[in-house]
């Protein structure tokens, strides 16, 4: 099967609208802070309750991506995983990604109303590796009274190969965590690879 046909088959298996695939995809840009940033990442006032509400209103899920200047796996994630047009379109369609710096000084308002620096926020949630992705539920009511780590529906730590990276986002988008483990989900045949 040709690359183009495999690309289109993968997009259709993921349920992506084809017009979204026709959009030109810009690559990541390295900012003054040394982090690579996708042009479609969430622009935010770093108020997580507001970001969660806005994502939900747009029919998307909120994910927080932790990175660090000079992290080779963070760079790889941008230059390989996010560079895949099928994966990128799938993620952009279903997720708002807020990028944070694990040692950063910007102030973030947590779901419980506490305001702290990115570094302290990372410590509060036990984020120790970059890249790390935290996936949160759609409803903030399900966060009330929970310890920080228990607020996440899933955490992806470290670099993940492109196919499993995309499928992990699908696992969260489909709410598959309500019926199975990520390990079992990834063992099942990938519908995007059929054909």
C-alpha positions in Angstrom: 0.0 0.0 0.0 1.4 3.4 -0.9 2.4 5.8 1.9 -0.4 8.2 0.9 -3.1 5.4 1.0 -1.7 4.2 4.4 -1.8 7.7 5.7 -5.4 8.2 4.6 -6.4 4.7 5.9 -4.9 5.6 9.3 -6.7 8.9 9.4 -10.0 7.3 8.6 -9.5 4.5 11.2 -8.9 7.2 13.8 -12.0 9.0 12.7 -10.2 12.1 11.6 -12.0 14.5 9.3 -10.1 14.6 6.0 -10.2 18.4 5.8 -8.2 18.6 9.0 -5.5 16.6 7.3 -5.3 19.0 4.4 -4.3 21.9 6.8 -0.6 22.7 6.5 1.2 21.5 9.6 3.9 23.8 10.9 6.8 22.3 12.8 7.8 23.1 16.4 9.6 26.4 17.3 12.2 26.6 19.9 11.4 29.4 22.4 13.6 31.7 24.4 13.2 29.2 27.3 14.8 26.5 25.2 11.6 24.4 24.9 10.2 23.3 21.6 6.6 24.4 21.2 4.0 23.3 18.7 2.1 26.3 17.2 -1.2 24.6 18.2 -0.4 24.2 21.9 -2.8 25.9 24.3 -2.2 29.6 25.0 -3.2 30.0 28.6 -3.3 32.2 31.6 -2.2 29.1 33.5 -5.5 28.8 35.4 -6.2 25.0 35.2 -9.9 25.2 36.2 -10.5 27.7 33.4 -8.4 25.6 31.0 -10.3 22.5 31.8 -13.6 24.2 31.4 -12.6 25.8 28.0 -11.3 22.4 26.8 -14.6 20.7 27.7 -16.6 23.5 26.0 -14.6 22.8 22.8 -15.2 19.0 23.1 -11.6 18.4 24.0 -9.5 16.9 26.9 -6.9 18.8 28.9 -3.3 17.4 29.0 -0.3 19.1 30.7 3.0 18.4 29.0 6.1 18.8 31.2 9.4 19.6 29.5 12.9 20.8 30.3 15.5 22.8 28.2 18.1 20.5 26.8 15.9 17.3 27.2 16.8 15.1 24.2 13.6 13.1 24.5 11.5 16.2 24.6 13.1 17.3 21.4 12.5 13.8 19.9 8.9 13.9 20.9 8.4 17.2 18.9 10.6 16.2 15.9 9.2 12.7 15.5 5.9 12.1 17.4 4.2 15.4 16.9 5.6 15.6 13.4 3.5 12.6 12.3 0.6 14.3 10.5 -2.0 11.6 11.4 -1.0 11.6 15.1 -0.8 15.4 15.2 -4.2 15.9 13.6 -5.8 13.3 16.0 -4.3 15.1 19.0 -5.2 18.6 17.9 -8.7 17.6 17.2 -9.3 16.0 20.7 -6.9 17.7 23.1 -5.7 21.0 24.5 -2.1 20.7 25.5 -0.7 23.0 28.1 3.1 23.0 28.1 4.9 23.7 31.4 8.6 23.8 32.3 9.5 21.4 35.1 11.8 24.1 36.6 9.8 27.1 35.5 8.9 30.2 37.5 5.5 31.1 35.9 2.6 31.0 38.3 0.0 28.3 37.8 -3.4 28.1 39.5 -4.1 24.4 40.4 -7.6 22.8 40.4 -7.8 23.4 44.1 -7.2 27.1 43.8 -3.6 27.0 45.0 -1.3 29.3 43.0 2.3 28.1 42.7 5.3 28.2 40.4 5.6 25.6 37.6 8.5 24.0 39.6 6.4 23.8 42.8 3.4 22.6 40.8 5.6 19.8 39.3 6.7 18.9 42.8 3.2 18.8 44.1 2.2 16.3 41.5 5.4 14.2 41.7 6.5 15.1 38.2 10.2 14.0 38.0 10.8 13.1 34.4 10.6 14.9 31.1 8.8 14.6 28.9 5.7 13.8 31.0 2.1 14.1 30.1 -0.7 14.4 32.6 -4.2 13.7 31.3 -7.2 15.0 33.3 -10.9 14.1 33.4 -13.4 16.3 31.6 -15.3 17.3 34.7 -13.7 19.4 37.5 -16.2 18.0 40.0 -14.4 14.6 39.7 -11.2 16.4 40.9 -12.7 17.7 44.2 -11.2 16.3 47.3 -8.6 14.2 45.5 -4.9 14.2 46.1 -2.9 15.7 43.2 -1.8 12.4 41.6 -5.3 11.0 41.9 -6.7 13.8 39.8 -5.1 12.4 36.6 -6.8 9.7 34.5 -3.4 8.8 33.1 0.2 9.9 33.2 2.7 9.2 30.3 6.3 9.5 31.5 9.3 9.6 29.3 9.7 9.2 25.6 7.1 6.8 24.0 7.5 5.4 20.5 5.3 7.1 17.9 2.6 4.3 17.5 2.1 3.9 21.2 2.2 7.7 21.7 -0.7 8.2 19.3 -2.6 5.2 20.8 -2.1 6.5 24.3 -3.9 9.7 23.3 -6.6 7.5 21.7 -6.9 5.5 25.0 -7.7 8.8 26.9 -9.9 10.2 24.1 -12.0 7.0 24.0 -12.1 6.9 27.9 -10.8 3.3 27.5 -9.3 3.7 31.0 -12.8 3.2 32.3 -12.8 -0.4 31.0 -9.2 -1.6 30.6 -5.6 -0.8 31.4 -3.3 1.0 29.0 -1.1 -2.1 28.8 -4.0 -4.2 27.6 -5.2 -1.5 25.2 -1.8 -1.3 23.6 -1.6 -5.1 23.2 -4.8 -5.1 21.1 -4.5 -4.6 17.3 -4.2 -1.0 16.2 -7.2 -0.2 14.0 -5.1 2.5 12.2 -2.7 -0.3 11.0 -5.4 -2.4 9.3 -5.5 -2.5 5.5 
